[in-house]
Amino acid sequence: MAHIGIVGGGIIGCATALHLLDRGHQVTIIERDAGGLPASVGNAGILAIPEIDPIASPGMLLSVPRWLLDPLGPLALRWGDMPAMLPWLMKLLRSSSPATVERSRATLAFLMKSAAADQTALARIAGISGHLRQGGALTVFDTETARDKAFARASENARLLGGFGIDKLDAAESRRRVPALSGNFAGAIYNDGYQTFEYPLTFLRRLQAVLRERATFIDAAASMLTWGEQGITVRTEAQNNHLFDKAVVAAGIWSRPLVERMGLHVLLETERGYNTTFVNPTVTLEMPVFFSEHGFVATPFENMLRVGGAVELARPETAANYARAAAMRRKMRRYVPDLPEEGGTEWMGRRPSTPDSIPVIGLHPGDARIAFAFGHGHLGLTLAATTGRHVADLFAGAAGAELEPFSIRRFQ
Ligand SMILES: Cc1cc2nc3c(=O)[nH]c(=O)nc-3n(C[C@H](O)[C@H](O)[C@H](O)COP(=O)(O)OP(=O)(O)OC[C@H]3O[C@@H](n4cnc5c(N)ncnc54)[C@H](O)[C@@H]3O)c2cc1C
């Protein structure tokens, strides 16, 4: 059995650590900000198994210019960051051809098909329960035409994934299921394939607490990985060296500089999302409600309601623009007039995204003792358990050819 170092203690690093421990390895996690609030703690908290459509789509070229005119709309670009992001944007455009979209969809479906079972296995390994709630989700639409088009797509995706219960609803039936939706809209789709996590922060902290007992945490920022006969060395910014038999890079958006310092290339940029969390809200929902035409979602947690999402393409260090969180609250009041516009806590998180929406899960092409596990974009919470299992299989030499599309080789 090996001693394996994992750079990054977000949801991907923690799920991977638990799978490796379960296979009998010794694990050390190097995390520079264990009490921090990265993407893994502030997300919408949804196990989004039905979502297998990549962000690039054939219709994208028609919608993007309209979206970009609105700096608070579903998609915004920080223009000053555009030159740095150009290679990623160009690849995003190339990924929107119908053939590439279909390939990405099938590739994501391969991961999603086992996501529910992998979550169950992860909970067993961690010894936790009660963290996931069944109950599906609603997606509301402003027009019946948009709802019907989305219904056809959702039905096709459900078939590809092995079947979920999907209902096409008018506005009255939607309000019967979620009474707070008293504003104007044309109808909705109910999909029982979605589940909701207890609360992303609580879930991650529970996994981290288990790992503090079974693994070692090093409070440090990794600056580079080097390899030699003796093993893989993770050097920290404080110039300390930690030697392992094997190592995993699972540092979210910050994986890119670590990969580049190993001489590899990757197209990984930040799709930032903003949200607002209301504690003890005066209004709540019976299940998550997606406002897909406006790019955001509202998720009810035990005594909280979180409203947000959308996409802002910007470099990780560019200053946040919380007006985007306020814009989503305002938009939601059209559907849920009782939602307070002020009073919640705003947050911004960085989705680590590849232009083809396919995460990087694979071994270093030049050294099979190093694995990559990052680039999960909008779906890292959903895919963490699956990713962890695949990384453990890769190290065991037990991974199949199905993992080839996830390799970092595609960017070399
Ligand atoms: C608004 C929003 C809503 C979302 N909703 C959902 C959802 O409902 N369902 C879903 O499945 N996904 C959702 N996501 C996506 C999901 O949150 C991310 O894909 C996932 O959290 C990425 O996890 P990660 O562990 O790769 O990265 P992170 O959460 O960013 O964690 C990376 C960790 O690595 C550490 N680190 C970085 N660099 C170093 C270094 N050099 N040395 C040591 N440590 C380092 C960081 O401190 C951090 O703790 C959402 C994201 C956003 C922004």
The ligand as a MOL file (V3000), in Angstrom:
LIG
                    3D

  0  0  0     0  0            999 V3000
M  V30 BEGIN CTAB
M  V30 COUNTS 53 58 0 0 0
M  V30 BEGIN ATOM
M  V30 1 C -22.5260 29.1090 -7.4770 0
M  V30 2 C -22.1220 27.6640 -7.6150 0
M  V30 3 C -23.1000 26.6680 -7.5150 0
M  V30 4 C -22.7440 25.3230 -7.6860 0
M  V30 5 N -23.7030 24.3680 -7.5020 0
M  V30 6 C -23.3840 23.0450 -7.6380 0
M  V30 7 C -24.3500 22.0370 -7.4190 0
M  V30 8 O -25.4890 22.3130 -7.0210 0
M  V30 9 N -24.0020 20.7520 -7.6430 0
M  V30 10 C -22.7450 20.3970 -8.0520 0
M  V30 11 O -22.4930 19.2190 -8.2900 0
M  V30 12 N -21.7780 21.3420 -8.2070 0
M  V30 13 C -22.0660 22.6480 -8.0170 0
M  V30 14 N -21.1120 23.6200 -8.1870 0
M  V30 15 C -19.7600 23.2050 -8.5980 0
M  V30 16 C -18.9360 22.6630 -7.4470 0
M  V30 17 O -19.0770 23.5010 -6.3220 0
M  V30 18 C -17.4450 22.5950 -7.8720 0
M  V30 19 O -17.3230 21.8870 -9.0840 0
M  V30 20 C -16.6320 21.8600 -6.8100 0
M  V30 21 O -16.8430 22.4390 -5.5470 0
M  V30 22 C -15.1410 21.8900 -7.1430 0
M  V30 23 O -14.4950 21.2380 -6.0830 0
M  V30 24 P -12.9160 21.1850 -5.9860 0
M  V30 25 O -12.5800 20.3810 -4.7850 0
M  V30 26 O -12.3680 20.7720 -7.3160 0
M  V30 27 O -12.4650 22.7070 -5.8410 0
M  V30 28 P -12.5330 23.7260 -4.6070 0
M  V30 29 O -13.8180 23.6440 -3.8970 0
M  V30 30 O -12.1410 25.0460 -5.1740 0
M  V30 31 O -11.4270 23.1980 -3.6330 0
M  V30 32 C -10.0570 23.2930 -3.9490 0
M  V30 33 C -9.2830 23.3050 -2.6480 0
M  V30 34 O -7.8900 23.2830 -2.9510 0
M  V30 35 C -7.2130 24.1980 -2.0850 0
M  V30 36 N -5.9870 24.6270 -2.7750 0
M  V30 37 C -5.9080 25.3040 -3.9410 0
M  V30 38 N -4.6190 25.4860 -4.2880 0
M  V30 39 C -3.8750 24.9030 -3.3380 0
M  V30 40 C -2.4820 24.7600 -3.1460 0
M  V30 41 N -1.6100 25.2500 -4.0320 0
M  V30 42 N -2.0350 24.1150 -2.0360 0
M  V30 43 C -2.9210 23.6030 -1.1170 0
M  V30 44 N -4.2690 23.7210 -1.2580 0
M  V30 45 C -4.7310 24.3540 -2.3580 0
M  V30 46 C -8.2150 25.3300 -1.9010 0
M  V30 47 O -7.9300 26.0570 -0.7090 0
M  V30 48 C -9.5370 24.5570 -1.8180 0
M  V30 49 O -9.8540 24.1870 -0.5110 0
M  V30 50 C -21.4030 24.9740 -7.9870 0
M  V30 51 C -20.4250 25.9690 -8.0440 0
M  V30 52 C -20.7700 27.3000 -7.8550 0
M  V30 53 C -19.7050 28.3510 -7.8920 0
M  V30 END ATOM
M  V30 BEGIN BOND
M  V30 1 1 1 2
M  V30 2 1 2 3
M  V30 3 2 2 52
M  V30 4 2 3 4
M  V30 5 1 4 5
M  V30 6 1 4 50
M  V30 7 2 5 6
M  V30 8 1 6 7
M  V30 9 1 6 13
M  V30 10 2 7 8
M  V30 11 1 7 9
M  V30 12 1 9 10
M  V30 13 2 10 11
M  V30 14 1 10 12
M  V30 15 2 12 13
M  V30 16 1 13 14
M  V30 17 1 14 15
M  V30 18 1 14 50
M  V30 19 1 15 16
M  V30 20 1 16 17
M  V30 21 1 16 18
M  V30 22 1 18 19
M  V30 23 1 18 20
M  V30 24 1 20 21
M  V30 25 1 20 22
M  V30 26 1 22 23
M  V30 27 1 23 24
M  V30 28 2 24 25
M  V30 29 1 24 26
M  V30 30 1 24 27
M  V30 31 1 27 28
M  V30 32 2 28 29
M  V30 33 1 28 30
M  V30 34 1 28 31
M  V30 35 1 31 32
M  V30 36 1 32 33
M  V30 37 1 33 34
M  V30 38 1 33 48
M  V30 39 1 34 35
M  V30 40 1 35 36
M  V30 41 1 35 46
M  V30 42 1 36 37
M  V30 43 1 36 45
M  V30 44 2 37 38
M  V30 45 1 38 39
M  V30 46 1 39 40
M  V30 47 2 39 45
M  V30 48 1 40 41
M  V30 49 2 40 42
M  V30 50 1 42 43
M  V30 51 2 43 44
M  V30 52 1 44 45
M  V30 53 1 46 47
M  V30 54 1 46 48
M  V30 55 1 48 49
M  V30 56 2 50 51
M  V30 57 1 51 52
M  V30 58 1 52 53
M  V30 END BOND
M  V30 END CTAB
M  END
